Amino acid sequence: MSHISRWKRFAIVSSLSIFALTAAASSQAVAVGKTITAVMHSDLRTIDPGFTTAYITRDHGYMIYDTLLATDANFKIQPQMADWKVSDDKLTYTFTLRDGLKWHDGTPVTAEDCVASLKRWGKNDNMGQKLMDFTASIEATDAKTITLKLKEPYGLVLESIGKPSSYVPFMMPKRLAETPPGQQIPEQIGSGPFKFVKAEFQPGVKAVYEKNTDYVPRKEPASWTAGGKVVKV
């Protein structure tokens, strides 16, 4: 089996896994009202998606976190939390956060939060480490703008930041992203379509999520990890 074939097979399996609960919510909303109960493919025990490569933890991450960029069903990188532009010399990437982004605690998502999140991810993930090797600087130039400058051109900047597999570069508040990569984050605060109800979490037994009523999905149709994530419960 070729590398591309293996990757496509992984993509299909991953997409089914990532959106299993969302699909269940969509198809069963009328029948069961506002609560969906689903049996996932594995037990959720570790809830920091930056601490383990377990698929179930990655899937949990997609419920509560969001990413700057995302990969669509055609394996193309798309804007998610941010749009981007690239300088003519391919050395400067500028990411601009879209309007209306809030963390689950009600505070606005800032570029500083995202810079800290990328730096934490870049210490654990192989693609992130390679990207950081090519990076001269990454900083918040204002509340909504992230500027990444390279030492030399690198062709996988967008593919790294928009990668769909573990470790996924999920965004989180700076205070959590500054947790050392060898430790698990103490809270699960994201900006994604669901909030994690930690008080009801029983490792390996039960995980509960509630709709994030402040979440503003993108207007584009959902396509794998890209596009609008519309909650139907």
Backbone bond lengths (Angstrom), bond angles and torsions (degrees), N, CA, C in turn:
res aa  C-N    CA-C-N  psi(-1)  N-CA   C-N-CA  omega(-1)  CA-C   N-CA-C  phi
1 M - - - 1.469 - - 1.530 108.99 -
2 S 1.320 117.90 130.91 1.455 121.71 -177.43 1.516 110.83 -70.99
3 H 1.354 115.42 163.54 1.460 120.57 177.28 1.521 110.61 -59.59
4 I 1.351 116.83 -42.70 1.465 120.23 -179.44 1.514 110.73 -64.58
5 S 1.331 117.17 -41.96 1.464 120.22 179.70 1.520 110.87 -63.26
6 R 1.328 116.14 -41.74 1.469 119.19 178.35 1.516 110.27 -63.04
7 W 1.340 116.50 -40.50 1.457 120.49 -179.83 1.524 111.11 -64.85
8 K 1.341 117.02 -42.11 1.462 119.53 179.30 1.520 111.01 -65.03
9 R 1.336 116.12 -39.23 1.464 119.61 178.44 1.522 109.74 -64.18
10 F 1.335 116.49 -42.34 1.463 120.65 177.51 1.524 110.42 -60.86
11 A 1.338 116.02 -42.01 1.452 120.46 -177.74 1.517 111.52 -61.91
12 I 1.337 116.11 -42.89 1.462 120.20 -179.09 1.523 110.84 -65.60
13 V 1.324 116.61 -46.79 1.464 120.38 179.63 1.515 110.54 -63.10
14 S 1.341 116.63 -42.77 1.455 120.94 -178.50 1.513 111.25 -63.89
15 S 1.336 116.77 -42.46 1.452 119.24 -177.99 1.515 111.14 -64.83
16 L 1.314 117.02 -37.24 1.461 119.94 176.72 1.514 110.40 -64.02
17 S 1.318 116.45 -40.60 1.454 121.37 -178.17 1.514 111.51 -69.80
18 I 1.335 116.45 -47.26 1.455 121.41 -175.66 1.516 111.54 -58.74
19 F 1.337 116.80 -41.86 1.451 119.37 -172.62 1.529 113.92 -106.38
20 A 1.324 116.44 21.50 1.462 119.73 -179.96 1.520 111.57 -59.40
21 L 1.329 116.71 -46.66 1.453 119.79 -177.27 1.521 111.33 -71.11
22 T 1.333 117.39 -38.56 1.456 120.22 177.66 1.521 111.16 -63.03
23 A 1.325 116.69 -40.33 1.463 120.47 178.24 1.516 110.66 -64.91
24 A 1.331 116.01 -40.97 1.460 119.83 178.18 1.513 110.26 -61.70
25 A 1.331 115.97 -41.13 1.457 119.93 179.88 1.520 110.54 -62.60
26 S 1.327 116.36 -41.45 1.454 120.62 -177.74 1.519 112.02 -65.65
27 S 1.338 117.23 -43.13 1.457 120.63 -173.45 1.520 113.22 -82.78
28 Q 1.338 117.56 -21.72 1.454 120.00 -174.03 1.524 113.73 -111.84
29 A 1.328 117.96 1.75 1.454 120.44 -172.94 1.526 112.45 -56.46
30 V 1.329 116.84 -42.91 1.461 119.72 -178.09 1.522 110.73 -66.85
31 A 1.340 116.78 -38.57 1.457 120.73 -174.74 1.518 113.05 -72.89
32 V 1.319 117.73 -37.53 1.460 118.73 -172.15 1.518 113.77 -114.36
33 G 1.310 118.67 5.18 1.446 119.58 177.02 1.510 112.28 77.38
34 K 1.320 116.64 -128.75 1.445 120.68 -171.89 1.517 114.24 -100.85
35 T 1.309 119.06 5.09 1.460 121.05 179.12 1.524 110.12 -124.68
36 I 1.319 116.16 127.96 1.455 122.71 176.72 1.520 108.13 -114.97
37 T 1.318 116.87 131.47 1.459 121.82 174.80 1.522 107.90 -112.65
38 A 1.320 116.69 126.87 1.462 121.26 -177.31 1.517 110.24 -134.30
39 V 1.323 116.03 144.09 1.465 121.96 173.73 1.518 106.94 -100.47
40 M 1.322 116.51 117.90 1.454 121.16 -176.58 1.525 110.89 -86.32
41 H 1.328 116.10 175.37 1.465 120.69 -173.70 1.522 112.92 -74.95
42 S 1.353 116.99 -14.48 1.461 120.15 -176.48 1.519 109.00 -156.39
43 D 1.332 116.49 164.35 1.459 121.06 178.16 1.524 110.49 -78.40
44 L 1.325 116.40 136.33 1.459 121.48 175.98 1.526 108.98 -91.10
45 R 1.313 115.90 115.71 1.464 120.61 179.77 1.529 111.90 -120.14
46 T 1.319 116.69 -39.63 1.460 121.44 178.34 1.518 108.48 -103.87
47 I 1.336 116.91 126.54 1.468 119.83 -172.12 1.529 113.48 -110.18
48 D 1.322 117.58 8.88 1.459 121.16 173.30 1.527 108.11 -102.30
49 P 1.343 118.29 106.52 1.465 120.22 -176.90 1.529 113.65 -69.70
50 G 1.325 116.47 -6.21 1.450 120.01 174.79 1.512 112.71 -96.67
51 F 1.335 115.94 7.61 1.465 121.32 -175.10 1.520 112.50 -114.39
52 T 1.333 116.74 -19.31 1.460 121.49 -178.34 1.523 109.77 -144.98
53 T 1.328 115.86 154.03 1.466 120.11 176.58 1.525 112.19 -96.10
54 A 1.328 118.23 8.60 1.464 121.42 -179.68 1.531 110.60 -57.55
55 Y 1.334 116.33 132.37 1.463 120.53 -178.60 1.529 111.86 -58.00
56 I 1.323 117.02 -39.49 1.462 119.55 -176.64 1.526 110.68 -65.02
57 T 1.332 117.11 -33.92 1.463 120.21 177.97 1.521 110.50 -72.84
58 R 1.330 116.61 -37.06 1.465 119.72 173.94 1.527 110.40 -61.55
59 D 1.338 117.16 -44.11 1.461 121.12 179.93 1.529 110.84 -62.92
60 H 1.326 115.77 -41.83 1.468 121.77 173.96 1.530 109.40 -57.20
61 G 1.328 116.36 -41.74 1.458 120.41 179.57 1.514 112.76 -60.94
62 Y 1.327 117.06 -40.35 1.461 120.09 179.87 1.529 112.22 -66.71
63 M 1.314 117.52 -21.42 1.461 119.97 176.89 1.527 111.44 -70.02
64 I 1.337 116.74 -39.75 1.464 119.22 -169.51 1.528 114.91 -112.98
65 Y 1.323 117.28 -18.06 1.465 120.10 -179.22 1.525 110.44 -110.35
66 D 1.316 114.83 169.74 1.458 121.02 173.57 1.525 107.96 -133.54
67 T 1.314 116.60 171.35 1.457 122.29 -176.72 1.526 110.22 -126.76
68 L 1.313 116.36 155.27 1.463 119.68 178.89 1.521 110.95 -63.49
69 L 1.323 116.10 -45.28 1.461 123.22 178.80 1.518 108.66 -125.56
70 A 1.314 116.96 167.22 1.464 120.33 -178.63 1.527 109.69 -147.87
71 T 1.331 114.96 163.52 1.463 121.79 179.41 1.525 109.42 -106.44
72 D 1.327 117.01 127.60 1.460 119.10 -179.48 1.530 111.14 -89.70
73 A 1.323 116.37 -178.30 1.463 121.63 -174.92 1.526 112.94 -67.22
74 N 1.324 116.98 -14.23 1.465 121.32 176.46 1.523 111.48 -100.08
75 F 1.331 116.13 14.14 1.469 123.11 178.23 1.526 112.31 64.08
76 K 1.323 116.12 29.82 1.458 120.94 176.02 1.525 109.53 -105.38
77 I 1.330 115.93 144.84 1.454 120.93 179.75 1.527 109.48 -80.07
78 Q 1.331 115.56 132.92 1.459 122.04 -178.56 1.530 110.33 -128.00
79 P 1.337 118.19 157.11 1.463 120.32 173.34 1.526 110.03 -64.47
80 Q 1.314 117.16 144.95 1.454 120.48 173.60 1.534 108.86 -128.84
81 M 1.324 118.15 -80.45 1.458 120.07 172.35 1.530 110.99 -82.76
82 A 1.311 116.74 -20.57 1.468 120.14 -173.80 1.523 111.78 -143.01
83 D 1.312 114.84 153.71 1.462 122.57 168.64 1.526 107.31 -99.95
84 W 1.326 117.37 172.49 1.461 118.53 -177.42 1.521 111.55 -148.36
85 K 1.316 113.94 161.58 1.463 121.50 169.27 1.526 107.63 -142.30
86 V 1.332 115.27 154.18 1.463 121.83 -175.93 1.522 108.76 -123.24
87 S 1.318 116.79 136.00 1.464 120.92 179.14 1.527 110.44 -67.89
88 D 1.316 116.03 159.89 1.467 121.10 -178.04 1.523 112.54 -60.05
89 D 1.331 116.76 -32.30 1.466 119.36 -179.10 1.527 112.88 -85.90
90 K 1.341 116.74 2.87 1.469 123.12 177.02 1.532 112.90 64.24
91 L 1.324 116.68 23.22 1.464 119.81 -178.26 1.527 113.28 -107.45
92 T 1.323 117.83 -17.01 1.464 120.84 -177.84 1.526 110.24 -125.01
93 Y 1.327 114.95 123.97 1.464 122.36 176.86 1.523 107.46 -113.13
94 T 1.322 116.13 125.62 1.458 121.34 -179.13 1.521 109.12 -115.23
95 F 1.323 115.79 121.80 1.464 122.23 -179.05 1.528 108.72 -111.06
96 T 1.324 116.36 130.97 1.463 121.43 -179.64 1.523 109.79 -117.57
97 L 1.321 116.48 121.04 1.464 121.60 -179.25 1.519 110.73 -67.50
98 R 1.315 116.64 141.56 1.463 120.28 177.10 1.526 110.10 -77.49
99 D 1.311 116.01 163.44 1.462 121.51 -177.78 1.528 111.40 -72.51
100 G 1.321 115.66 155.04 1.459 121.70 171.12 1.506 116.42 84.17
101 L 1.330 118.31 10.69 1.465 120.53 -178.45 1.527 110.51 -82.94
102 K 1.332 115.55 126.68 1.467 121.20 178.44 1.523 110.06 -133.94
103 W 1.321 114.89 145.66 1.460 119.41 170.56 1.519 109.04 -75.45
104 H 1.304 116.23 163.82 1.462 120.70 -178.56 1.523 112.86 -64.08
105 D 1.337 117.48 -18.87 1.468 119.68 177.18 1.526 111.85 -87.67
106 G 1.328 117.23 5.47 1.457 121.63 175.43 1.513 115.62 93.37
107 T 1.320 118.00 -8.79 1.459 120.83 -179.76 1.532 110.13 -82.85
108 P 1.324 117.48 151.31 1.468 119.65 -178.55 1.523 112.17 -72.02
109 V 1.314 115.62 146.96 1.465 121.15 172.86 1.525 107.76 -73.74
110 T 1.331 116.87 131.15 1.460 120.58 179.25 1.524 110.75 -120.31
111 A 1.317 114.86 163.04 1.461 120.32 177.51 1.523 110.96 -62.18
112 E 1.331 117.88 -34.35 1.463 120.77 178.36 1.526 110.98 -62.29
113 D 1.334 116.91 -39.20 1.467 120.58 175.96 1.528 110.01 -58.89
114 C 1.317 115.54 -45.02 1.464 120.35 -175.54 1.525 112.07 -70.42
115 V 1.317 117.17 -36.12 1.465 120.38 176.21 1.524 109.94 -62.52
116 A 1.336 116.61 -45.60 1.466 120.50 178.76 1.524 110.98 -62.83
117 S 1.336 117.06 -38.48 1.466 121.21 179.26 1.524 111.10 -65.20
118 L 1.320 116.77 -43.26 1.463 120.50 178.94 1.525 111.37 -64.41
119 K 1.319 116.41 -38.47 1.464 119.65 -179.64 1.528 111.12 -66.75
120 R 1.329 117.53 -39.87 1.473 119.61 177.92 1.525 110.29 -65.67
121 W 1.328 115.60 -46.10 1.466 120.14 177.99 1.523 110.96 -59.44
122 G 1.328 116.97 -39.05 1.450 121.96 -177.50 1.514 114.58 -67.40
123 K 1.312 117.03 -11.65 1.466 120.45 177.64 1.528 112.29 -90.48
124 N 1.329 117.53 -21.81 1.466 121.13 -176.07 1.524 113.96 -105.83
125 D 1.318 116.32 -37.46 1.462 120.91 -171.99 1.527 111.27 -86.84
126 N 1.334 117.15 139.84 1.466 120.62 -178.99 1.527 112.45 -61.95
127 M 1.337 116.31 -45.76 1.465 118.67 178.18 1.522 110.83 -67.27
128 G 1.332 115.54 -35.37 1.459 119.72 177.32 1.515 112.04 -65.29
129 Q 1.315 116.77 -41.31 1.461 120.79 178.09 1.524 111.00 -62.08
130 K 1.325 115.91 -43.32 1.467 119.84 179.09 1.529 110.56 -64.14
131 L 1.335 116.58 -42.21 1.461 119.40 177.53 1.523 110.77 -60.60
132 M 1.332 116.89 -43.39 1.460 120.22 -179.77 1.525 111.72 -65.91
133 D 1.326 117.55 -29.04 1.468 120.65 175.83 1.529 110.93 -62.70
134 F 1.333 116.39 -33.62 1.462 121.36 -179.41 1.529 112.34 -89.10
135 T 1.331 117.12 -8.10 1.461 121.27 -173.46 1.524 112.10 -87.94
136 A 1.322 115.87 127.96 1.463 120.98 174.67 1.517 110.42 -84.49
137 S 1.336 116.43 -39.75 1.466 120.73 178.46 1.513 109.42 -160.96
138 I 1.324 114.44 153.08 1.460 120.99 172.39 1.516 106.46 -142.67
139 E 1.323 116.20 123.12 1.458 119.04 -173.87 1.524 111.30 -150.76
140 A 1.330 114.41 161.17 1.456 121.67 174.45 1.523 107.39 -89.82
141 T 1.319 117.12 114.82 1.461 120.02 -178.98 1.525 111.94 -89.16
142 D 1.326 117.01 -18.71 1.460 123.09 166.21 1.521 106.82 -159.43
143 A 1.324 118.23 -173.32 1.463 121.10 -172.35 1.522 113.44 -62.64
144 K 1.338 117.32 -24.21 1.464 120.55 -175.69 1.521 113.86 -118.73
145 T 1.326 117.73 2.54 1.463 120.18 -172.39 1.521 112.24 -121.47
146 I 1.334 115.51 127.97 1.462 123.08 177.02 1.522 107.03 -112.46
147 T 1.320 116.46 127.50 1.461 120.72 179.67 1.521 109.56 -116.21
148 L 1.324 115.76 120.84 1.459 122.38 178.58 1.523 108.13 -112.54
149 K 1.332 116.01 121.19 1.458 121.19 179.57 1.521 109.71 -112.68
150 L 1.321 115.80 133.53 1.458 122.20 -177.67 1.525 111.85 -98.41
151 K 1.324 115.05 154.82 1.463 120.98 173.40 1.526 110.28 -75.02
152 E 1.307 115.21 -33.07 1.463 123.12 178.12 1.524 107.52 -156.53
153 P 1.316 118.85 159.10 1.469 120.01 -178.51 1.528 111.92 -56.25
154 Y 1.336 114.52 140.22 1.467 121.59 179.63 1.518 107.47 -138.93
155 G 1.308 117.32 123.96 1.459 121.52 -169.96 1.509 117.21 -80.17
156 L 1.336 118.08 -2.71 1.465 119.94 -175.54 1.529 113.07 -118.06
157 V 1.306 117.37 27.26 1.469 120.05 179.92 1.525 110.80 -61.87
158 L 1.309 117.12 -55.06 1.464 121.06 -176.63 1.521 111.25 -67.87
159 E 1.332 117.04 -39.56 1.466 120.93 179.53 1.525 111.28 -64.56
160 S 1.317 116.92 -31.59 1.463 120.62 178.58 1.522 110.75 -71.47
161 I 1.326 116.66 -49.05 1.465 121.11 -176.91 1.524 111.28 -71.35
162 G 1.335 117.15 -24.17 1.463 120.46 179.81 1.509 114.10 -103.03
163 K 1.331 118.53 13.27 1.469 120.92 -175.81 1.530 110.92 -63.65
164 P 1.345 117.57 141.84 1.465 121.06 -176.28 1.521 114.87 -93.24
165 S 1.332 116.83 -8.63 1.464 119.69 -173.20 1.522 111.14 -109.81
166 S 1.326 115.90 166.30 1.466 121.03 -177.37 1.520 111.01 -65.94
167 Y 1.326 115.36 141.73 1.450 126.01 -6.84 1.530 109.65 -78.97
168 V 1.316 117.40 125.20 1.457 121.19 177.72 1.532 108.26 -78.45
169 P 1.334 118.46 135.68 1.466 120.17 178.60 1.527 112.31 -77.20
170 F 1.329 115.44 71.01 1.461 120.80 178.46 1.527 110.08 -72.51
171 M 1.339 115.58 145.07 1.456 121.36 178.19 1.526 110.54 -93.04
172 M 1.327 115.68 142.28 1.461 122.38 178.98 1.526 108.66 -149.04
173 P 1.334 118.25 164.99 1.464 119.67 179.13 1.528 111.80 -58.34
174 K 1.313 116.01 149.07 1.463 121.90 -177.50 1.521 111.98 -54.91
175 R 1.330 117.11 -41.44 1.468 120.11 -176.96 1.526 111.63 -61.20
176 L 1.331 117.64 -28.22 1.461 121.28 177.10 1.525 110.88 -88.24
177 A 1.317 116.11 -37.90 1.465 119.98 -179.25 1.524 111.92 -65.66
178 E 1.312 117.33 -20.95 1.464 120.55 178.84 1.522 112.61 -82.20
179 T 1.335 117.41 0.64 1.462 120.91 172.34 1.526 108.43 -62.11
180 P 1.335 118.62 132.09 1.469 119.92 179.23 1.526 111.02 -53.06
181 P 1.328 118.23 140.69 1.468 120.86 -176.15 1.522 113.74 -61.30
182 G 1.326 117.83 -19.46 1.459 120.81 177.71 1.511 113.65 -85.61
183 Q 1.344 116.64 0.51 1.461 121.94 177.92 1.526 109.20 -120.39
184 Q 1.329 116.36 151.74 1.458 119.97 176.45 1.522 110.14 -81.18
185 I 1.318 116.45 145.09 1.457 120.43 177.43 1.528 109.46 -65.06
186 P 1.348 118.01 142.95 1.464 120.80 -175.55 1.524 114.63 -78.37
187 E 1.341 117.83 -17.52 1.463 122.24 -179.56 1.521 109.40 -135.59
188 Q 1.322 115.22 155.38 1.462 120.47 177.23 1.530 108.20 -111.24
189 I 1.321 115.61 81.64 1.458 122.05 -179.76 1.521 108.33 -114.10
190 G 1.320 115.60 115.53 1.451 120.11 177.73 1.512 110.44 -124.17
191 S 1.328 116.03 -160.97 1.463 121.43 175.95 1.523 110.36 -127.94
192 G 1.336 116.50 13.11 1.449 122.26 -174.77 1.514 114.84 -79.80
193 P 1.333 117.30 -174.52 1.466 122.28 -171.63 1.520 115.60 -72.04
194 F 1.339 117.76 -16.10 1.460 120.80 178.21 1.524 110.80 -126.88
195 K 1.327 115.30 150.75 1.460 122.02 171.88 1.524 108.54 -102.29
196 F 1.317 115.91 141.94 1.459 121.70 178.89 1.522 108.79 -87.64
197 V 1.350 116.49 127.40 1.466 121.46 179.48 1.526 107.58 -93.98
198 K 1.317 116.04 89.60 1.458 120.78 -172.41 1.526 112.15 -64.82
199 A 1.334 117.39 -32.04 1.462 120.90 -177.80 1.522 111.92 -62.03
200 E 1.333 117.70 -24.15 1.459 121.03 -178.53 1.525 113.16 -101.24
201 F 1.325 116.39 2.76 1.459 119.70 -177.34 1.521 111.44 -74.51
202 Q 1.348 115.44 126.63 1.458 122.99 173.56 1.525 106.57 -122.43
203 P 1.335 118.01 105.12 1.466 120.62 -175.16 1.524 113.12 -50.24
204 G 1.320 115.93 125.69 1.451 121.49 178.71 1.512 114.63 78.60
205 V 1.345 117.10 -2.45 1.468 120.89 -175.60 1.527 111.86 -123.49
206 K 1.321 117.37 -49.84 1.460 120.13 -169.63 1.528 110.82 -151.24
207 A 1.323 115.51 134.77 1.461 122.23 172.45 1.523 107.76 -134.77
208 V 1.311 117.28 133.44 1.461 122.21 -175.61 1.533 109.37 -121.53
209 Y 1.331 115.16 135.58 1.458 121.78 178.21 1.524 108.25 -128.20
210 E 1.308 116.45 145.87 1.458 120.26 175.45 1.528 109.58 -124.37
211 K 1.308 115.86 151.20 1.461 121.57 -177.13 1.522 111.18 -60.28
212 N 1.316 115.81 134.00 1.460 121.81 174.10 1.524 107.86 -87.71
213 T 1.321 116.31 101.12 1.467 120.80 -174.75 1.528 112.72 -70.04
214 D 1.324 117.40 -14.66 1.464 120.74 178.70 1.530 112.53 -90.17
215 Y 1.324 116.45 -4.33 1.466 118.98 -176.13 1.526 110.86 -71.76
216 V 1.321 115.98 130.69 1.465 121.87 177.57 1.526 107.82 -111.96
217 P 1.338 118.19 104.51 1.472 120.36 -178.40 1.520 111.80 -70.69
218 R 1.312 115.47 157.18 1.456 119.49 173.27 1.532 109.34 -65.25
219 K 1.314 116.20 159.88 1.459 120.75 -177.12 1.526 112.84 -82.57
220 E 1.342 116.54 -19.84 1.464 118.97 -179.50 1.527 110.74 -70.56
221 P 1.317 118.77 152.06 1.469 120.95 175.99 1.524 110.61 -60.96
222 A 1.317 116.07 149.03 1.461 120.64 177.29 1.525 109.90 -63.63
223 S 1.335 115.97 137.42 1.463 121.70 178.85 1.518 107.76 -149.54
224 W 1.329 116.41 101.35 1.472 124.51 -173.14 1.521 108.84 52.26
225 T 1.336 119.59 -118.41 1.465 118.77 -178.09 1.524 112.13 -90.63
226 A 1.324 117.95 0.98 1.465 122.28 -177.79 1.528 110.94 -102.80
227 G 1.329 114.99 170.45 1.455 120.67 174.43 1.516 114.20 83.13
228 G 1.332 114.97 -171.78 1.454 121.20 -175.80 1.519 113.09 -73.48
229 K 1.315 115.55 126.75 1.468 121.60 176.99 1.527 107.65 -100.59
230 V 1.317 115.10 92.97 1.461 121.36 -174.05 1.522 109.62 -96.60
231 V 1.323 116.55 119.41 1.464 121.82 179.76 1.523 108.73 -85.89
232 K 1.338 117.47 127.70 1.464 121.21 -174.26 1.516 112.77 -111.70
233 V 1.317 116.90 23.73 1.470 120.51 173.22 1.510 108.64 -124.17
